[in-house]
Amino acid sequence: MSSIFVTGGAAGIGLATAQRFAREGWTVGVYDVDQDALDKVAANHPGFITGRLDVRDPQQWADALAEFTSHTGGTLDVLDNNAGILKAGRLDEISPDAVRAQIDIDALGVTLGAQAAYPYLKKTPGAHLVNIASASAIYGQPGIATYSATKFYVAGLTEALELEWEHDDIRVVSIWPLWAKTALADPSAKSTQTLGVRITPEQIAEKVYESVHPTRADRLLHRTSYSVGTQTLVLGNAAKFIPNFVNRTVNKLIAQ
């Protein structure tokens, strides 16, 4: 039976992803830092394997993965690096603690997760590492500068590990949504007002499921990124071809 370990899995996109894979008969691990939310998940989904995980702590990663893989025979088909936080506001207005927390969870946590999961992914044929990126990594976004920067990091990490781990038969991909209908969609961020909050957690979960069932073309082209929603697809493709000053102007209109 295939297995998936989802961080930040007790609510929002993470929970929708866990439910999507569970419907296909996968062994699902839901790990989160919110114990109350985990208790609710365990009550509503007794078939899920649940546990507490602070993604900033390497030892907690080691313990959580060891515990989860004790139910799978030591293998891991998918690590879904989903956990993340966002604090909207100008950089000069948010606290240093808010800056540090976003970097530690959204960038460091993803990296530590990849590192800790590597031995399990390596021993599992056709394994996947899925990192949740963001459309905010298409062009740096004012008002969510630190969050946006961490998603550029996630995109770069994904591309690097796709090359680094290819010989280990580990496919590494990233998922690129715009604002989704979750607690992360801060209404004070200007781009939520400009673009709207149109994407559902279920749409992102479907894209995660699609990403780990690649087409022949996906494999031949070494596809590493999956856009969620038409707006993300248009903005992402346009950014590859239009001059930088045009890209800047478009993003300025969206975010300011």
N, C-alpha and C positions, 0 to 999 in steps of 0.2 A: 504494500500500500504506500502511495506517495505521501510525503510529509511537508508541511510548511510551518515555519516559525515566524510569527508576526509581532514586531515590537510596536508599542503604542496601540495594542490591539483591542483594548477594552471599550473603545468608542469610535465613532466617526468612520473614517476611511479604513482604519485597521480592522474594526469589527465587521464592516461590510465585506472586506477581503476575506476574513476568516469564514464568514458565512458562505461566501461564494464558493470557496474551495471545499468547505464541508459538504455542500450539496453534491459535489462530485465524488464524495467518498474519501477525501484526503484525511490523513491524521493532522489535526490542526492544533498548534500551540499558540496561545494568546498570552503575551507577556506585557506588563505595564507597570508603571510606578504608582498608579492610583489603586489602592487596595479595595476601596469601596466599589469602584467600577468593576474590578476583577471579581469580587464576590457576586455581583449582579450577573456578570457573564457566566460564572460557574453555575449559578442557580438556573439561568435560562438555557444554558447549553452544556448539559452535564457530560457530553461527549468530548468537549474541548479539554485540552491540557492547559492549565493556567498557572501563572506564577508571577511573582513580583520581580521587576528588572528596572534598575536605573542604568540607562545605556552609557552613562559617563564612567561607570565602574567596571574595570576589566575583570575583576574577580566575580562580580555578579553575572557578567556575560558567560564566563567559564562555567559557573555553577548552573545557570539556567539552561545552557545548551547541553550540558552533561545530563541534566535531569530530563529534558525533553527527549533527547536521543536514546535514553534508556528505554523509551517506549517504542522506538523505531528500529531497534537492532543496530544502533550506532550510525545510521545514515541520516542525511538531511537533503531533501530535494530542492527546497527553496528557503532562503532567508529573505524575508521582506523587511527591509530597513525602513520602517514607516514612521517611527516615533519622531516628533518634531514639535517645536513651539514657535510662536511669532509674537513679537511685541512691536506694534506700529508706533510711529512717531519719528520726528527728526532726530538724527544722531545726537545733536547737541541738547536734546530735551529728554532722552531716555537715560536711565541710570546705568552705571558701569556693570552692575549686577545683571541687568536685563541684557546687555551686550554679551557678557560672559556666558550667561545661560543659553542663549541662542547658539553661540559658537560651540559650546560644550555638547549640547544635545544634537544640534542639526548637522554639525560637521564631525566633531570628535566622536560622538556616539555612533555615527554611521561607519566611521573608519574602524573603531574598536570592534564593532559587530562583524564587519567583513573579516577582520583578522582572527577573531575568535571562532567564526564559523568555517574558516578555510579548511581545517582538517576534516570536518564532517562532509563538506561539499566535495572535497577532493576524492573521498572514498565512495561517492554516490554518482554513478554514471548519469551524465546528462543534467547535472545540477545547475541551479540558477541562483545568482545573487540579484535581487531586485532592490534598487534604491529609489526612493521617492524624491524626485527633483521638483521643479516648479517652473511655470512660465516666467516667473520673475528672474530666471537665469538667462532669458533671451537677451535682455538688456538690463543693466543695473537700475533698480527701482527706488526713487526717492520716497521717503516716508516709511520704507521697510528695508533700509539699506543693509543692515546686518543680516537679516533673513535672506535677502536677495543674494548677498555675497556667499552665504553658506551653500546656497543652491548652485552657484557657479562651482564651488568646491566639489559638491556632489557630482555634478556633470563631469568635471575633470577626473575625479576619482574613478567614476564608472568607466570612462574611456581608457584610463591607464590600466585598470584591473582587467578589462576585457582583453587587452593585449597580454598582460602579465600572466593571466590564468588560462589562456587559451589552450596551452599544452596540457593542462590538467583537466580538460573537458568541463570547465566551469564557464557557463555563459553569464555575462554581466550586463545588465540593462538598467535603464532609468525610465521613470514614468513622469510625464510633464503635464500636470493639470494647471489650469487657471484657478481662480477662487472657487472653492467648493462649499457646499452647504454644511459646514462644520463649525465648531467653536473657533477654529483658526481664522475664519473669515472676519477680520476686524472691520466693523463698519466705519471706523475712523480713517481707514486707508482710502485715499482718493480713488484708486483704481477699482475698488469694489463698487463705487458709485458710478464710475465711467463705464465699466464693462459689465457690471451686474454680477450676481452670484448665481450662476446658471447650472453648474456641474454638481451632480449628486455623488455621494460616496459610492453608491452602487455602480455608477459609470466608471469611476476610477478602479474599483475592484474588478470590473469586467476587463479593463485594460491590463491590469496586473495578470489576470488569468490568461489573456491573449498573449502577453509577452513571454510567458513560460511554455507556450505551445506554438513556437515559431513556425512560420511557413518555410518552404524551401528557399524562397527569395530572401527572407529574413536572415537565414543562415548564410546563404551565398554572399550577401551584401554586408554581413557582419553588423546587422542593425543593432544599435545600442540605445536608441531613444524612441519612446512611444508617447505621442501627444494625445491629450485627452480633450476632446471638444474641437469644434470648427475654429473658434477664435484662436486657440493655441496653435493649431495647425497653420492657419493663415499668418499669424504673427511670426512664428518660428521660421516658416519658409521664406517669408518676405525679408526677414533679417539677414538671410544668407546672400541675398542678391542686390538689395538696395544700398545706396551709399550710406556711410555711417551717419552723415549729418541728417539724412532723411529718417533713419532709424531713431536717432536722438530726438528729432522733432515729434515723431509719432509717440514715442514713449513719454515725452514731456507732456503732450496733450492728454495722454491716458492718466498719468500719475500726478499731475499738478493742476 
